[in-house]
Amino acid sequence: MGLLAVLVEENQITELRVMEPNDIPFLEVIGNLELGCDITLVPNNHFLWSREDFQNWTKNRKRLLMEDFYREGRKRFQVLMEGDKPIGRKWNFDKDNRKPPKGKLNTPSALWFEVDDITQEVIETVNSLSIPTYGEIKEFPWGVTRQQALQVLDWFIENRLPGFGTYQDAMVTGEDTMWHSLLSPYLNLGLLQPLEVIQAAETAYQDKQLPLNSVEGFIRQVLGWREYMQGIYHYVGKNYPQKNWFNHTQPLPEFFWTGKTKMNCLYQILSQIQRTGYAHHIQRLMVLSNFALIAGFSPQEVENWFHAAFIDAYDWVMQTNVMGMGLFADGGILASKPYAASANYINKMSDYCKSCVYNHKQRTGKDACPFNFFYWDFLHRHREKLQTQGRMTFILKNLDRMSQKELDSIHQQVQAWYLQHN
């Protein structure tokens, strides 16, 4: 901050006004600055709920479920409401948004931009740095201005929102973005305001009779998930980043950084992130985080990787989303169960398994998919803890049907994988 101190002194600045950052480490940096002038924090406008509002919402609650918070937000901001009732008589249409990809999907194109002079200069500067970097920086198709961010919003509402809901959870080879909005970087930077994004979707629903499952599903991501993650981040306390409920300590494999792996699902997604800095929410939760969870990787190493790899990464979103929802490292503060799944889920919701060297049906053997043997080993080694999670009861009954011989064989395969990748 030497240059900033010089500017303050040269211009005889007596007060510096800074918008309160969302990330706690950055807030601490500002608090420790010695600039010879007053530093005044002004309220952050990147969210609809203030931190005080969220704290008030948490009072006298036995549970802090996102669904409860989302419904409160719908009422508070009168979004998709008819009086005190939700439009369509249902709060949540998520069950309509889980269709597996089959046949020709005819996905709409994303709106990308040509690199301007300033961005090109930044690319050249980054490529010249002598520090470790992640991914490829040959071009940068993302918007960099408020005007471009508004264009992306309009493009999404017009071309992608109508079909957003149905295949929201689907994953397809060669389809980087599907129907997803690609608005998170612009919202997190402040180039778009959450309310204008929500209102644009709601207006399109009213004016163009768009499918309610698509509009509600998208609005839930902005008004529900995004606001909730920000609130939880400031609610949980400073020790949250060190949480490790399962005591997972395995190091993150090198292929997360290089993308070089025989597992086709991971290869496809990691290659995509290296090119774009982006993957949609199911790729993040049910492939990347899922594998990190069942394979027992250190939550802190996984969170650091997510923070380094993604274009929309900030401390407030990666801590809660990765540590809490993805890895269940907080023991259930945020999620109602661990999002652990075998290759069966990935085969159902994607075409990745069709082109993979591993067999998504096998648990053991040289062709067995690592998602399978890691999944069952995860359930077995953490059975005692998982029994305390009510939503895991049915899954654990499936574990009872497996012989000790097969469980031992699965565990041996897990250990062999560690030896090969560490």
C-alpha positions as CSV (number, residue, x, y, z in Angstrom):
1,M,0.0,0.0,0.0
2,G,3.0,2.3,-0.3
3,L,1.7,4.1,-3.4
4,L,-1.7,4.7,-1.7
5,A,0.0,6.3,1.2
6,V,2.0,8.5,-1.1
7,L,-1.1,9.6,-3.0
8,V,-2.9,10.4,0.4
9,E,0.1,12.6,1.4
10,E,0.6,14.3,-1.9
11,N,-3.1,15.2,-2.3
12,Q,-3.6,16.1,1.4
13,I,-6.5,13.6,1.6
14,T,-8.2,13.7,5.0
15,E,-10.8,10.9,4.4
16,L,-10.8,7.9,2.2
17,R,-14.2,6.3,1.5
18,V,-14.2,2.6,0.7
19,M,-17.2,0.3,0.0
20,E,-17.2,-2.4,2.7
21,P,-15.7,-5.5,1.0
22,N,-17.6,-8.8,1.2
23,D,-14.4,-10.8,1.9
24,I,-13.3,-10.8,5.5
25,P,-9.5,-11.0,4.8
26,F,-9.8,-7.9,2.6
27,L,-11.8,-6.1,5.3
28,E,-9.0,-6.9,7.8
29,V,-6.4,-5.5,5.4
30,I,-8.3,-2.2,5.1
31,G,-8.6,-2.1,8.9
32,N,-4.8,-2.4,9.3
33,L,-4.0,0.3,6.9
34,E,-1.9,3.3,8.2
35,L,-2.5,6.0,5.7
36,G,-2.5,9.1,7.8
37,C,-6.2,9.8,7.1
38,D,-9.6,8.6,8.2
39,I,-11.0,5.5,6.4
40,T,-14.8,5.4,6.1
41,L,-16.5,2.2,5.1
42,V,-19.7,2.8,3.1
43,P,-22.4,0.0,2.8
44,N,-21.8,-2.7,0.2
45,N,-24.4,-2.7,-2.6
46,H,-23.7,-6.1,-4.1
47,F,-26.4,-7.9,-2.1
48,L,-30.1,-7.3,-1.2
49,W,-29.8,-8.5,2.4
50,S,-27.4,-6.5,4.6
51,R,-25.4,-8.5,7.2
52,E,-27.5,-7.1,9.9
53,D,-30.7,-8.2,8.1
54,F,-29.4,-11.7,7.8
55,Q,-28.3,-11.8,11.5
56,N,-31.8,-10.7,12.5
57,W,-33.3,-13.5,10.3
58,T,-31.2,-16.1,12.1
59,K,-32.5,-15.2,15.6
60,N,-34.6,-17.8,17.4
61,R,-34.3,-20.3,14.5
62,K,-33.5,-24.0,15.1
63,R,-32.4,-24.4,11.5
64,L,-30.9,-22.1,8.9
65,L,-32.1,-23.7,5.7
66,M,-31.7,-22.0,2.4
67,E,-35.3,-22.8,1.4
68,D,-36.7,-21.0,4.4
69,F,-34.4,-18.0,3.7
70,Y,-35.4,-18.0,0.0
71,R,-39.1,-17.9,0.8
72,E,-38.5,-15.0,3.2
73,G,-36.7,-13.2,0.4
74,R,-39.5,-13.8,-2.0
75,K,-42.0,-12.2,0.4
76,R,-39.7,-9.4,1.4
77,F,-39.0,-8.2,-2.1
78,Q,-42.3,-9.3,-3.6
79,V,-40.8,-11.5,-6.3
80,L,-43.0,-14.0,-8.1
81,M,-45.8,-13.4,-5.6
82,E,-49.5,-13.1,-5.8
83,G,-50.3,-11.4,-2.5
84,D,-48.8,-13.6,0.1
85,K,-48.8,-16.7,-2.1
86,P,-46.1,-17.8,-4.6
87,I,-47.1,-17.7,-8.2
88,G,-47.9,-21.2,-9.4
89,R,-48.8,-22.1,-5.8
90,K,-45.4,-23.6,-5.3
91,W,-42.2,-22.0,-3.9
92,N,-39.8,-24.3,-5.6
93,F,-39.9,-26.1,-9.0
94,D,-36.6,-27.8,-8.7
95,K,-38.1,-31.3,-9.4
96,D,-38.8,-30.0,-12.9
97,N,-35.2,-29.0,-13.4
98,R,-33.4,-32.3,-13.3
99,K,-33.9,-33.8,-16.7
100,P,-31.0,-35.9,-18.0
101,P,-29.6,-34.9,-21.4
102,K,-30.8,-37.0,-24.3
103,G,-30.7,-36.5,-28.0
104,K,-30.1,-33.2,-29.7
105,L,-30.5,-30.4,-27.2
106,N,-30.0,-27.4,-29.5
107,T,-28.4,-25.3,-26.8
108,P,-28.2,-21.5,-27.4
109,S,-24.9,-19.8,-28.0
110,A,-23.3,-17.7,-25.3
111,L,-22.5,-14.0,-25.7
112,W,-18.7,-13.5,-25.8
113,F,-16.7,-10.4,-26.7
114,E,-13.6,-9.4,-28.6
115,V,-10.6,-8.5,-26.6
116,D,-10.1,-4.7,-26.3
117,D,-6.8,-3.0,-26.0
118,I,-6.7,-2.7,-22.2
119,T,-7.6,-6.4,-21.8
120,Q,-5.0,-7.4,-24.3
121,E,-2.4,-5.4,-22.4
122,V,-3.5,-7.2,-19.2
123,I,-3.2,-10.6,-20.9
124,E,0.3,-9.8,-22.0
125,T,1.3,-8.6,-18.5
126,V,-0.1,-11.8,-16.8
127,N,1.7,-14.0,-19.3
128,S,5.0,-12.2,-18.6
129,L,4.8,-12.8,-14.8
130,S,7.3,-15.1,-13.3
131,I,4.8,-16.5,-10.7
132,P,2.8,-19.7,-11.0
133,T,-0.5,-19.2,-12.9
134,Y,-3.4,-21.4,-13.7
135,G,-5.1,-22.1,-17.0
136,E,-4.6,-20.6,-20.5
137,I,-4.7,-16.9,-21.2
138,K,-4.7,-16.7,-25.0
139,E,-7.9,-14.8,-25.1
140,F,-10.5,-13.4,-22.7
141,P,-14.1,-13.5,-24.1
142,W,-15.8,-12.3,-20.9
143,G,-17.2,-8.8,-20.7
144,V,-15.2,-6.2,-18.8
145,T,-17.5,-3.2,-18.7
146,R,-21.0,-2.4,-17.3
147,Q,-22.3,-2.1,-20.8
148,Q,-21.1,-5.5,-21.8
149,A,-22.5,-7.0,-18.6
150,L,-25.9,-5.6,-19.4
151,Q,-25.7,-7.1,-22.9
152,V,-25.0,-10.5,-21.4
153,L,-28.0,-10.1,-19.1
154,D,-30.2,-9.2,-22.1
155,W,-28.8,-12.1,-24.1
156,F,-29.6,-14.5,-21.3
157,I,-33.1,-13.3,-20.8
158,E,-33.9,-13.4,-24.5
159,N,-32.0,-16.6,-25.6
160,R,-31.2,-18.8,-22.6
161,L,-33.7,-18.2,-19.8
162,P,-36.7,-19.9,-21.6
163,G,-34.9,-23.2,-21.6
164,F,-32.8,-22.7,-18.5
165,G,-34.8,-24.8,-16.1
166,T,-35.3,-28.3,-17.6
167,Y,-31.7,-29.2,-18.2
168,Q,-30.2,-27.1,-15.5
169,D,-28.4,-30.1,-14.0
170,A,-27.3,-31.7,-17.2
171,M,-23.6,-32.0,-18.4
172,V,-22.7,-32.6,-22.0
173,T,-19.3,-33.0,-23.7
174,G,-18.4,-29.9,-25.7
175,E,-21.1,-27.8,-24.1
176,D,-19.4,-25.4,-21.7
177,T,-22.3,-23.3,-20.7
178,M,-25.6,-25.1,-21.7
179,W,-28.5,-22.6,-20.8
180,H,-26.7,-21.1,-17.8
181,S,-26.7,-17.4,-17.4
182,L,-22.9,-16.7,-17.0
183,L,-23.8,-13.7,-14.8
184,S,-22.0,-14.6,-11.6
185,P,-18.7,-12.8,-12.5
186,Y,-20.6,-9.6,-13.3
187,L,-22.7,-9.8,-10.1
188,N,-19.7,-10.5,-7.9
189,L,-17.7,-7.6,-9.5
190,G,-20.7,-5.2,-9.1
191,L,-21.1,-4.7,-12.8
192,L,-24.7,-5.9,-12.3
193,Q,-27.0,-5.4,-9.4
194,P,-28.9,-8.4,-8.0
195,L,-32.3,-6.7,-8.0
196,E,-32.1,-5.6,-11.7
197,V,-31.2,-9.2,-12.7
198,I,-34.1,-10.6,-10.7
199,Q,-36.5,-8.0,-12.0
200,A,-35.4,-8.7,-15.6
201,A,-36.2,-12.4,-15.3
202,E,-39.6,-11.7,-13.6
203,T,-40.6,-9.1,-16.2
204,A,-39.7,-11.6,-19.0
205,Y,-41.9,-14.2,-17.2
206,Q,-44.9,-11.8,-17.1
207,D,-44.4,-10.3,-20.6
208,K,-43.4,-13.4,-22.5
209,Q,-45.1,-16.2,-20.5
210,L,-41.8,-18.0,-20.0
211,P,-41.8,-21.4,-18.3
212,L,-42.2,-20.8,-14.5
213,N,-39.7,-23.6,-13.7
214,S,-37.0,-21.8,-15.6
215,V,-37.7,-18.4,-14.2
216,E,-38.2,-19.5,-10.6
217,G,-35.1,-21.8,-10.8
218,F,-32.9,-18.9,-12.0
219,I,-34.3,-16.4,-9.5
220,R,-33.7,-18.9,-6.7
221,Q,-30.0,-18.9,-7.6
222,V,-29.8,-15.2,-7.2
223,L,-32.3,-14.3,-4.5
224,G,-31.9,-17.5,-2.6
225,W,-28.6,-19.2,-3.0
226,R,-26.3,-16.2,-3.6
227,E,-27.8,-14.1,-0.8
228,Y,-27.8,-17.1,1.6
229,M,-24.2,-17.9,1.0
230,Q,-23.2,-14.3,1.7
231,G,-25.2,-14.3,4.9
232,I,-23.9,-17.6,6.1
233,Y,-20.3,-16.5,5.4
234,H,-20.5,-13.7,7.8
235,Y,-22.6,-15.7,10.3
236,V,-20.4,-18.7,10.9
237,G,-17.3,-17.1,12.4
238,K,-13.6,-16.9,11.8
239,N,-12.8,-20.5,12.5
240,Y,-15.0,-21.7,9.6
241,P,-12.1,-22.0,7.1
242,Q,-10.4,-24.6,9.3
243,K,-13.4,-26.8,9.5
244,N,-12.8,-30.5,8.6
245,W,-15.6,-32.6,10.0
246,F,-14.4,-35.8,8.3
247,N,-10.8,-35.2,9.2
248,H,-9.8,-35.5,5.5
249,T,-6.1,-34.9,4.9
250,Q,-5.3,-36.5,1.5
251,P,-3.4,-34.0,-0.7
252,L,-5.1,-32.6,-3.8
253,P,-3.8,-34.6,-6.9
254,E,-1.7,-32.8,-9.4
255,F,-4.3,-33.4,-12.2
256,F,-6.5,-30.8,-10.6
257,W,-3.9,-28.3,-11.8
258,T,-2.9,-29.9,-15.1
259,G,-6.2,-31.5,-16.1
260,K,-4.4,-34.7,-17.1
261,T,-6.5,-37.6,-15.9
262,K,-8.1,-40.7,-17.4
263,M,-11.5,-40.0,-15.7
264,N,-13.4,-38.4,-18.6
265,C,-15.8,-36.4,-16.5
266,L,-13.0,-34.7,-14.6
267,Y,-10.9,-34.3,-17.7
268,Q,-13.7,-32.6,-19.6
269,I,-14.5,-30.2,-16.8
270,L,-10.9,-29.4,-15.8
271,S,-10.0,-28.7,-19.4
272,Q,-13.0,-26.4,-19.7
273,I,-12.0,-24.5,-16.6
274,Q,-8.5,-24.1,-17.9
275,R,-9.9,-22.5,-21.0
276,T,-12.7,-20.4,-19.5
277,G,-12.3,-20.2,-15.7
278,Y,-15.9,-21.4,-15.5
279,A,-18.0,-24.5,-14.8
280,H,-21.7,-24.6,-14.0
281,H,-23.0,-25.5,-10.5
282,I,-23.6,-29.3,-11.1
283,Q,-20.1,-29.7,-12.5
284,R,-18.7,-28.0,-9.4
285,L,-20.9,-29.7,-6.9
286,M,-21.5,-33.2,-8.2
287,V,-18.2,-33.9,-10.0
288,L,-15.4,-31.7,-8.7
289,S,-16.5,-31.4,-5.0
290,N,-18.1,-34.8,-5.0
291,F,-14.9,-36.5,-6.0
292,A,-12.9,-34.4,-3.5
293,L,-15.3,-35.3,-0.8
294,I,-15.4,-39.1,-1.3
295,A,-11.6,-39.3,-2.0
296,G,-10.9,-37.5,1.3
297,F,-8.9,-34.5,0.0
298,S,-8.0,-31.8,2.4
299,P,-10.9,-29.2,2.4
300,Q,-8.4,-26.4,2.7
301,E,-6.5,-27.5,-0.4
302,V,-9.7,-28.0,-2.3
303,E,-11.0,-24.6,-1.4
304,N,-7.7,-23.0,-2.4
305,W,-7.9,-24.6,-5.8
306,F,-11.4,-23.5,-6.4
307,H,-10.4,-20.0,-5.4
308,A,-7.5,-20.0,-7.8
309,A,-9.3,-21.6,-10.8
310,F,-12.7,-19.8,-11.1
311,I,-13.5,-16.5,-12.6
312,D,-16.2,-15.8,-10.1
313,A,-14.2,-16.9,-7.0
314,Y,-14.3,-14.8,-3.9
315,D,-13.7,-15.8,-0.3
316,W,-17.3,-15.3,0.7
317,V,-18.6,-17.7,-2.0
318,M,-15.9,-20.4,-2.2
319,Q,-15.7,-20.8,1.6
320,T,-19.3,-21.6,2.1
321,N,-20.0,-23.3,-1.2
322,V,-16.9,-25.5,-1.2
323,M,-16.3,-26.1,2.5
324,G,-19.9,-26.3,3.5
325,M,-22.1,-27.5,0.6
326,G,-19.5,-29.3,-1.5
327,L,-17.3,-31.0,1.2
328,F,-19.6,-31.0,4.2
329,A,-16.5,-29.9,6.2
330,D,-18.7,-27.9,8.6
331,G,-20.6,-31.0,9.7
332,G,-24.0,-29.8,8.4
333,I,-24.2,-26.1,9.3
334,L,-25.0,-25.3,5.7
335,A,-26.1,-28.5,3.9
336,S,-28.6,-31.1,5.2
337,K,-26.5,-34.0,4.0
338,P,-23.2,-34.7,2.2
339,Y,-23.5,-34.4,-1.6
340,A,-21.7,-37.7,-2.2
341,A,-22.6,-39.9,-5.2
342,S,-21.2,-42.7,-7.2
343,A,-20.6,-42.8,-11.0
344,N,-24.3,-43.7,-11.4
345,Y,-25.3,-40.1,-10.9
346,I,-22.7,-38.8,-13.4
347,N,-23.8,-41.4,-16.0
348,K,-27.4,-40.4,-15.5
349,M,-26.9,-36.6,-15.8
350,S,-24.1,-36.5,-18.5
351,D,-22.6,-38.2,-21.5
352,Y,-19.2,-38.3,-20.0
353,C,-19.2,-42.0,-19.0
354,K,-19.8,-43.1,-22.6
355,S,-16.3,-42.0,-23.6
356,C,-14.4,-43.0,-20.5
357,V,-11.8,-45.8,-20.1
358,Y,-13.5,-46.7,-16.8
359,N,-16.7,-48.7,-16.4
360,H,-19.3,-46.7,-14.5
361,K,-21.0,-49.9,-13.3
362,Q,-17.9,-51.5,-11.7
363,R,-16.8,-51.0,-8.1
364,T,-13.6,-53.0,-8.2
365,G,-11.1,-54.2,-10.8
366,K,-8.8,-52.4,-13.3
367,D,-11.8,-50.9,-15.2
368,A,-13.7,-49.8,-12.1
369,C,-14.6,-46.1,-12.0
370,P,-12.8,-44.3,-9.1
371,F,-16.1,-42.6,-8.2
372,N,-17.5,-46.0,-7.3
373,F,-14.8,-47.4,-5.1
374,F,-14.2,-44.1,-3.4
375,Y,-18.0,-43.6,-2.8
376,W,-18.5,-46.9,-1.1
377,D,-15.2,-46.6,0.9
378,F,-16.3,-43.1,2.0
379,L,-19.6,-44.5,3.3
380,H,-17.9,-47.4,5.0
381,R,-15.1,-45.5,6.8
382,H,-17.4,-42.6,7.9
383,R,-20.5,-44.8,8.7
384,E,-20.6,-43.8,12.4
385,K,-20.7,-40.1,11.6
386,L,-23.0,-40.4,8.6
387,Q,-25.6,-42.3,10.8
388,T,-26.2,-39.0,12.6
389,Q,-27.4,-37.5,9.3
390,G,-31.0,-38.5,8.9
391,R,-31.0,-38.2,5.1
392,M,-28.3,-40.8,4.8
393,T,-30.2,-43.7,6.4
394,F,-31.5,-45.2,3.2
395,I,-28.1,-45.0,1.5
396,L,-26.4,-46.7,4.5
397,K,-28.8,-49.6,4.2
398,N,-27.4,-50.3,0.8
399,L,-24.0,-50.6,2.4
400,D,-25.3,-53.4,4.6
401,R,-25.9,-55.5,1.6
402,M,-22.2,-55.5,0.7
403,S,-20.0,-58.3,2.0
404,Q,-16.9,-57.6,4.1
405,K,-14.8,-59.2,1.4
406,E,-16.1,-56.7,-1.2
407,L,-15.6,-53.8,1.2
408,D,-12.0,-54.9,1.8
409,S,-11.4,-55.2,-1.9
410,I,-12.8,-51.6,-2.4
411,H,-10.5,-50.3,0.4
412,Q,-7.5,-51.9,-1.2
413,Q,-8.3,-50.3,-4.5
414,V,-8.6,-46.9,-2.8
415,Q,-5.2,-47.3,-1.2
416,A,-3.7,-48.4,-4.5
417,W,-5.1,-45.2,-6.1
418,Y,-3.5,-43.0,-3.5
419,L,-0.1,-44.6,-4.0
420,Q,-0.4,-44.0,-7.7
421,H,-1.4,-40.3,-7.4
422,N,0.5,-39.1,-4.4
